[in-house]
Amino acid sequence: MKTANSRGIRHWESMGLDLVTLRVFKAAVEEQSLVRAAEREHLALSSVSRRIAEMEARVGTSLLRRHDRGVEPTAAGRVLMRHLGTLFDLLQHATVDLEAFAAGRRGYVRLQANPSSVAGILPEALAQFLRRHPDIEVSVEERMTVEILRAVQVGSADLGLISGTVHDADVQVLRWREDHLVAVLPVDHALASESGPIRFADLAVEPFIALSSSMALQNVYRREAAALGLTLQERVNVASFDSVRRMVEAGLGVSILPEDGAVPYTRAMRIRVRQLVDPWTTRALAICMRDREALPAAARLLVQHLIGREDL
């Protein structure tokens, strides 16, 4: 049995980290009680106590602090708990993948996409892919780029659609398509009466309908404003493109959105759109994955479909 790697770090098996014991530990922390953990896991109290004590002995540090009211994790226990959420999520995804094959489907792809991708070409591209591959199931979650990168890193997502301006050494990235940003204005705004492209500097001095700070786009706007020696007048911060459009329509300020998230709504809403001349307003969207060579066959097919190449 492996006990250590070349750097002297012990192998997980030598520390007694079997899945049953880890599940028991997780239950004890969540229930704050060994008794309730035993009931939840359908084990004898003595078995629960013994498993955790043996794991602590092998790890070489206490993981639970016992007191009259029950138990709570130590600092080391809290570190372990942070990893267990990801571990059991991965096991659940593995179960879903296996069930897909058992049900006669060829595969299952877990895709997370940022709002720019969801507002753009993704729905049509995905519908076309599923018509071509009815035996593949794709789950889609809309998330912020930072969240997507984390999900791909830990394996809780197979693929991510993110801003191409974000770089992370722990994932592999393929260029997908270009995304054009446009100015979004109330119909009665002075800038809406003019035609032709507009400069970001003209918008940056207006009350601005901003996105959430967790969204990559908003950080781009702030950075570009700072480069001009300006600070955005963020009157409202919202979490979706729809909320941005509604706030602009109400006359609360101006904003910037991806073209696909603004132009299709100009007929139904009292908003106007103008092109932006700044070079940074044309940006790349990208597909990220943890390891291109290790992609499941179904995920590889989806990437090939999205980028229009079969030589991936």
N, C-alpha and C positions, 0 to 999 in steps of 0.2 A: 504494500500500500504506500502511496506517496505521502511523505511527511513534510517536505519542504522543497521550495524551488531553488534556483541557482543563487538567489539573493538571501536565502535563509528564511524566507517567509513560509510559515506552515501552510500545508494544504488543508482545505476546508474539511475534508473527511476526517482528518486527525483531530479536529476540534469538536466532533460529535454533532455537526450541523446537519442532521438528517431532517427530512421534511416534516415528519410527524412532530419532532421536538420543536422545530421552528414554529409550526402551527400552534402548538400548545403554548409556547412563549408568547406569541402574538395575541392569543386569546386571553392569557393572564393579564397582559398589559391593558388590553381593551376593556376587559371586564373588571380590572382592578382587584381581582380576587382569584386565588387558586381554586377555591371551591366552585365558583361560577365557571371558571375555565374548564374544570373537570366535567361539569354538567354539560357545557356547550360542546365539548369534544367527545362526550360519551366515554370517559375514562375514569378510572378510580382516582381519588384524590392523591393517594400514595404514589400512583404512577406518574401523575403530573408533577408532583413535588420532586420525585426522584429524577425524572428526565431533565428538569431545569437545573437541579443541583449538579448532576453529572456534566451537563453542558458547561456550567459555570466553572467547574473544576478543570475541564479540558481547555477552556478558553483562557483561564488564569485570572479571571476578574469577576466580580459580582455583576449580574445583569438586572436583578430585581432587589428592591429594598422592601423587606417585610416589616409590617407594623400592625398595630391592633386593628386597624380598619381594613386591612388587606395588603395589597402590594402596589408598588409603583416602580417604573424603570429607573435604574441608575443612569449616569451619563453614558456609560458603555451600552446600556440597554436601549437608550434612545437612539444611539447611532445604529444599532442593529435593526431597530424598528423602521428607520428611514429606508433601509435596504429591503426589508421584507415586503413592503407594499409593491415595489417593482417586481420582486421575485414572484410573488403570487399572481400578479397581473400577467406576467409572461406565461406562467403555467396555465392560466385561464385561456389565454390566446392560443396556446398549443392545443388545448382541449377543443376549442372552436375549430381550429384548422383540421384536426383529426375527424371531428364530427362532419365537416364539410365533405371529406372524402367518403366517409361512411354513408352519407346521404346521396352519394352519386355525383357530387360536384367535383370539378377538376381542381379547384383551388379557392383560396380566400385571401383577399388583399386588404390590409388595414392601411388606409390612406388618411393623412391629416393635411389640410389645406388652409392657407391664410385667406383672409377676406378678399384680397385682390383676385386670387385664383377663383374663388367661389363666385364672385360677381362677374367674372369674365367667361372664358371659353370652356372652363371645366365641365359644367353641366352637360353641354352638347357633346363634348369629347367623350365623357364618361358614358352617356347614353349610347353613343355609337359603338364604344368598346363592348358594352354589355350585350348589344344586339349581335355582335360578331362572336362573342364568347358567352353564351347563355349558361354555360356550366361553371362559370367563375362568379363568385360573389365578392362585391367590393363594399366595404363599410367606409363612410366618409365622415370625418369630424372637422368642423371649422374651428381652428385654433390660431393663436398668435404665433409668429415665427419663432420666438424664444421657446415657447411650449413645444412646438413641432420639433425643433432641434433636439430637445431633451428626450422626447418620445422616441425619435429615431435612434438616438445614442443608446438608450437603455433597451431598445427592442420592442417597445409597446406599440410602435407603428412600423410598418414595412417601408413606407414611402412618405415623403413630405413635400409639399409644394410651398416654397418660401420666397422671400425677397432675395434676388440675386446679389444685393448689396451686403448681405450678411455672410460672414465667413466663419467656419468652425473646423478646426483640424480633425475633429473626431468623426466627421461625416464626409461622404463623397458627394460631389455636386455635379449635376449636368444642366447646362443651359437649356431652358424650355422655350420661352417666348419673350417678346418685349411688351412692356406695359407703359402706356402713355398717361401721364397725369395732366389734368385739366383744371382750370379755375371754375368754381361753382358759385354763382351769384344770384341774389334775389332779382326778380325781373325789374323792379323799380330802382335798383341800385345805379348810381351814376356810371360805374364801369360796365354795366350790362347794356347800356345804350350804344356803346362803341362796338366796332367789329375788328377782326384781326387778332393776332396774338397779343398776349399781355405778359408783363414781367412779374416775377414773384415779388420783387421789391414793392410793386404797387399794391399787392395784397397784404404784405407783411405789416403794413401800417394801419390796416383796417381791423375792426373787431373780428376775431377769427373763431370759427367753429372747429374745435380741435378734436382729434381722436384720443383714445386712451393712451396713457404714457407707455403701456405695455406693447403698443403696436409700433412696428418698425417704421411705418410711414411718418408717424408724428415725430419721432426722433430725427428723421431726415429733415422735416420742416424746421424744427428748432435749430438744428445744426446749420442749415442754409441761412436762416435768419441771423444767427450769430455771426456767420461769415460776412454778412452785410453790415454788421454793427448794430443789429436790431434785436429786439425781444418781441416775440409774437404776443399780441394782445388776446390771449386765450379766454374768450368770454364764456364758452361752454366746452366741456370735455365729454364726449360720448363714446360708446363702444361699438357702434355699427355704422355702416355707410348709410343705411336707411335713416338713422337718427340724424346724421349730418345733413342729408337732403331736406329733412323736415325742418330742422333748425334754420337752415339757409332760407327755405321757402317762407318761413315766418318772419324773415327780415332781421334775425338776430346777429347775422354776420356773414362773412364770406368763408370759403373753404377751398380745399383742393382734394380731388378724388381721382382714382383711376378712370380712364375714359369709359370703360365698360360699366362702371358703377355710377355714371352720371348722365351720359348722352341719351341712353334709352328712356330716361325719365323726364326729359325736357317737355314732351308733349302733354304729359299727364300732370305735371307739377309746375308751379310758378317759379321756375328757376331757369337761369341761362348759363351756358357753358362757353368758355373761351379757351383757346389753346394757350399754352405757356411756351415762352421762347427759351427758357433756361435749359441748358444741356442736361442737367441732372433729372429733369422731368420725364426723360425717356430712360427707363430702367429695365433691368432684366428680371424675369421670374425664373426660378430654378427648381429642379427636382433633386431632393437629397435622399440619401440612403446610407446605411451603415457600411455595407460592403457589397459592391456591385457583383463580385464573383459569387457571393453567398445568397443572392436574391432568390426567393422561391420562384418557380417557373411562372406562376400566375402574375406575380409582381413584375417579373421581367417582361412579360407580354404587355402589361399596362404601360410600362415605361416606353417600350418600343412604339406603342400606339400613340402616346402623347408627343414623342419627339419625332415621329414619322420615320423611324429607322428600324431596321430589323437586324442590325449587326452589333447590337449591344452585347 
